[in-house]
Amino acid sequence: MTGPLAGVRVLDLTWVLAGPFASMVLCDLGADVIKVERPPYGDVARTTGPYLDDESAYFFSVNRGKRSICIDLKSAAGRDLFLRLVEKADVVMENFTPGTMERLGLGYDVLSQRNPRLIYAATSGFGQTGPYRHKPALDIIVQGMGGIMSITGEPGGRPVRPGISLGDIAAGLYTAIGILAALHEREKSGRGQMLDISMLDCQIAILENAFVRYFATGEVPGPLGTRHPSSTPFQAFPTKDGWIVIALSWGVDNQWELLLATLGLPELIDDPRFETPGLRTQHHAELEPILNEAFRKKTTREWLEELEPLGIPCGPLNDIAQAAADPQVQARDMLVEVEHPKGFRLKVPNTPVKLTRTPGGVKGPPPAIGEHTDQVLRELLGLSDEQIAALREAGVVYGPLPSPVPLLYRGRVEAASLGEDSS
């Protein structure tokens, strides 16, 4: 397997989730992602449970298929070695608080002098500019500040965090998009550039029309449960044994009438309160209890069997186990089993990017800390075994190193970092 990004080399300094998710996207599409980890414990995500044979499933999920080298960038010799690797790279990625790389003498200005074609991607909580640039941020912080938690949950309820790390994932996706855009532009200009991704910016960007509705109406959006702000019915309804999701399409004739007839509610067809999606939204408080009562009369499967032949958009509300077993998910190979060198297997989500000529996919298991140190130094820099051994003896490079999880159990894992984490 090669993939469309075969030949693109990435030096990945990122850790935890936002940055590693971005480099995972690139790796799945064929890039050679070399994870640059810190001695002695590497990416702290390696200590995040659940664990399989002392290996973090969390780390496994977003670092599969990457290579790992372990370099002490706090040493002059380590920084020099990294700069030599930069000369051979297409992309350098980091997700530290702004200023961390500059304090190490490895900021974009320095790296671009060594490699003018370099794409430098910096992902941080608030970006490289602005009054918050030096503030650390984790996923839930930017979710709260960006407004998404204020529109998630039930009306009148407490703020609710979405069930995924949307602050990290959105920033990771935009980082990958930005890197691809910069690589494309480099084909014309021959020059690299710096990419500045803010997790907070990304939260603002993905809030669809919430900001537009606010500026258009002056009304502050609030939580709506599973409802849509301008179309009804467009939500989850309780059934006899679970939930069903209904989403009537705009501009499609007879869907509303067909739904009412199937639910046994023909008397609502000519009700002027419910003639259009807008009117149904305006009167949802009157309509929703009626629809809830009707849907509770049958199971989710029974309703699907009746509604799907009529062309009414609907689906079950699956839990994670049900989604994993869904025949469509399986037919698309969206969950693939990966074998770890320790002998266990773990299923992980596959890339959703389906290409006909140059398909990507999960390359393999995640690396041990510094597992590929010798290999990368030989391959990229042409170092001999003796030279690598001297660097290891001097404490400049390490690896492979054992999993830090057993040390965690003994309370010995320290906060080994280059600077404050941003994501």
Residue pairs with C-beta under 8 A, 6 or more apart in sequence:
1 30
1 359
1 360
1 361
1 363
2 30
2 358
3 28
3 29
3 30
3 31
3 358
3 359
3 360
3 361
4 29
4 30
4 355
4 358
4 360
5 26
5 29
5 30
5 31
5 360
6 30
6 31
6 358
7 30
7 32
8 26
8 30
8 31
8 32
8 90
8 91
8 183
9 31
9 32
9 34
9 88
9 89
9 90
9 91
10 23
10 26
10 27
10 31
10 32
10 33
10 34
10 89
10 90
10 91
10 92
10 93
11 34
11 36
11 82
11 85
11 86
11 89
11 91
11 92
11 93
12 19
12 20
12 23
12 33
12 34
12 35
12 36
12 66
12 93
13 19
13 36
13 92
13 93
13 94
13 95
13 96
13 418
14 20
14 22
14 23
14 93
14 94
14 95
14 123
15 43
15 44
15 45
15 95
15 421
16 43
16 44
16 45
16 95
16 168
16 421
16 423
17 45
17 62
17 139
17 165
17 168
17 169
17 172
17 423
18 95
18 123
18 139
18 167
18 168
18 169
18 171
18 172
18 175
18 199
18 422
18 423
19 93
19 94
19 95
19 123
19 172
19 175
19 423
20 35
20 43
20 45
20 62
20 63
20 172
21 62
21 168
21 169
21 172
21 173
22 93
22 121
22 123
22 171
22 172
22 173
22 175
22 176
22 179
23 31
23 33
23 35
23 66
23 93
23 176
24 33
24 62
24 63
24 64
24 65
24 66
24 172
25 172
25 173
25 176
25 351
26 33
26 91
26 176
26 179
27 33
27 64
27 65
27 66
27 363
28 65
28 350
28 351
28 353
28 360
28 361
28 362
28 363
29 351
29 353
29 360
30 358
30 360
31 91
32 67
33 65
33 66
33 67
34 66
34 67
34 68
34 69
34 85
34 89
34 372
34 376
35 43
35 63
35 66
35 67
35 68
35 69
35 367
36 69
36 70
36 71
36 73
36 82
37 43
37 68
37 69
37 70
37 71
37 369
37 370
38 70
38 71
38 72
38 73
38 416
38 417
38 418
39 70
39 71
39 72
39 370
39 395
39 398
39 401
39 416
40 369
40 398
40 401
40 404
40 416
41 47
41 369
41 404
41 407
41 413
41 414
41 416
42 68
42 70
42 369
42 370
42 401
42 404
43 59
43 63
44 415
44 416
44 417
44 421
45 56
45 58
45 59
45 62
45 63
46 55
46 56
46 59
46 369
46 403
46 404
46 405
47 56
47 404
47 405
47 408
47 413
48 56
48 58
48 59
49 56
49 57
49 58
50 56
50 57
50 58
51 57
51 405
52 60
52 340
52 344
52 346
53 340
53 342
53 343
53 344
54 403
54 405
54 406
55 340
55 342
55 344
55 366
55 403
55 405
56 403
56 405
57 346
59 366
60 338
60 340
60 346
60 348
60 365
60 366
61 348
61 349
63 366
63 367
64 338
64 348
64 362
64 363
64 364
64 365
64 366
65 362
65 363
65 364
65 365
65 366
66 366
66 367
67 367
67 371
67 372
67 375
67 376
68 367
68 368
68 369
68 370
68 371
68 372
68 373
68 399
69 370
69 372
69 373
69 376
69 377
69 397
69 399
70 369
70 370
70 373
70 397
70 398
70 399
70 401
71 78
71 81
71 82
71 373
71 396
71 397
71 398
72 78
72 395
72 396
72 397
72 398
73 79
73 82
73 104
73 106
73 418
74 104
74 418
75 395
75 396
77 391
77 394
77 396
78 396
78 397
79 104
79 105
79 106
81 377
81 381
81 391
81 396
81 397
82 106
83 106
83 110
83 111
83 114
84 381
85 376
85 380
85 381
86 92
86 111
86 114
86 115
86 118
87 114
87 115
88 380
88 381
89 115
89 118
90 117
90 118
90 119
90 183
91 118
91 119
91 120
91 121
91 179
91 183
92 111
92 118
92 119
92 120
92 121
93 121
93 123
93 175
93 179
94 100
94 101
94 121
94 122
94 123
95 122
95 123
95 124
95 421
95 422
95 423
96 122
96 124
96 418
96 419
96 420
96 421
96 422
97 124
97 125
97 134
97 135
97 136
97 419
97 420
97 421
97 422
98 122
98 124
98 127
98 128
98 133
98 134
99 134
99 419
100 418
100 419
100 420
101 107
101 108
101 122
103 419
104 418
108 120
108 122
108 194
111 118
111 120
112 118
112 120
112 192
112 194
115 192
116 191
116 192
117 186
117 190
117 191
117 192
118 192
119 179
119 182
119 183
119 186
119 192
119 193
119 195
120 192
120 193
120 194
120 195
121 175
121 178
121 179
121 182
121 194
121 195
121 197
122 128
122 194
122 195
122 196
122 197
123 171
123 172
123 175
123 197
123 199
123 422
123 423
124 133
124 137
124 197
124 198
124 199
124 422
124 423
125 132
125 135
125 136
125 137
125 138
125 141
125 142
125 198
125 199
125 200
125 422
125 423
126 132
126 133
126 135
126 137
126 198
126 199
126 200
127 133
127 196
127 197
127 198
127 200
127 201
128 196
129 196
130 198
132 200
136 420
136 421
136 422
137 167
137 199
137 200
137 422
137 423
138 167
138 421
138 423
139 165
139 166
139 167
139 168
139 199
139 423
140 149
140 161
140 167
141 167
142 167
142 199
142 200
142 202
142 203
143 149
143 161
143 162
143 166
143 167
143 203
144 159
145 200
145 203
146 167
146 200
146 203
146 204
146 207
147 203
147 204
147 207
147 210
148 162
148 166
148 203
148 206
148 207
149 159
149 160
149 161
149 162
150 159
150 221
150 222
150 223
151 207
151 210
151 221
151 222
151 223
151 224
152 159
152 160
152 161
152 162
152 223
153 159
153 160
153 223
153 225
154 160
154 223
154 225
155 222
155 223
155 224
155 225
157 223
160 223
166 203
166 206
167 199
167 202
167 203
167 423
168 199
168 423
170 199
170 202
170 203
170 205
170 206
171 197
171 198
171 199
171 202
171 423
173 202
174 197
174 202
174 205
175 195
175 197
178 195
178 197
179 195
182 192
182 193
182 195
185 193
186 192
186 193
199 422
199 423
204 211
209 229
210 221
213 219
213 221
213 229
214 220
214 221
221 229
225 235
226 235
226 236
226 245
227 234
227 235
227 284
228 234
228 235
228 247
228 281
229 281
230 277
230 278
230 281
231 247
231 248
231 250
231 277
231 280
231 281
232 248
232 277
232 280
232 281
232 284
232 287
233 246
233 247
233 248
233 259
233 280
233 287
233 291
234 246
234 247
234 248
235 245
235 246
235 247
236 243
236 244
236 245
236 246
236 317
237 243
237 244
237 245
237 246
237 291
237 292
237 295
238 292
238 295
238 296
239 295
239 296
239 298
239 299
239 300
239 303
240 296
240 297
240 298
240 299
240 300
240 302
241 299
241 300
242 299
242 300
242 316
242 317
243 300
243 316
243 317
244 295
244 300
244 303
244 304
244 314
244 315
244 316
244 317
245 314
245 315
245 316
245 317
246 259
246 307
246 312
246 313
246 314
247 313
247 314
248 255
248 256
248 259
248 277
248 312
248 313
249 255
249 313
250 277
252 311
255 311
255 312
256 269
256 274
256 280
257 269
258 310
258 311
258 312
259 307
259 310
259 312
260 266
260 268
260 269
261 269
262 306
262 307
262 310
262 312
263 291
263 294
263 295
264 294
264 297
265 290
265 291
265 294
268 274
268 287
268 290
272 279
273 279
273 280
273 282
273 283
273 286
273 287
274 280
274 283
274 287
280 287
295 303
298 306
300 316
300 317
301 316
303 314
304 314
304 315
304 316
307 314
308 314
316 322
318 326
323 329
324 335
324 347
329 335
332 354
333 350
334 349
334 350
334 352
335 347
335 348
335 349
335 350
336 347
336 348
336 350
336 361
336 362
337 345
337 346
337 347
338 345
338 346
338 347
338 348
338 362
338 364
338 365
339 345
339 365
340 346
340 365
340 366
341 365
341 368
348 362
350 361
350 362
351 360
351 361
351 362
353 360
368 399
368 400
368 401
368 402
368 403
369 398
369 399
369 400
369 401
369 402
369 403
369 404
370 397
370 398
370 399
370 400
370 401
371 399
371 400
372 399
373 388
373 397
373 398
373 399
373 400
374 385
374 388
374 399
377 383
377 387
377 388
377 391
377 397
378 384
378 388
383 391
388 397
391 397
392 398
404 413
407 413
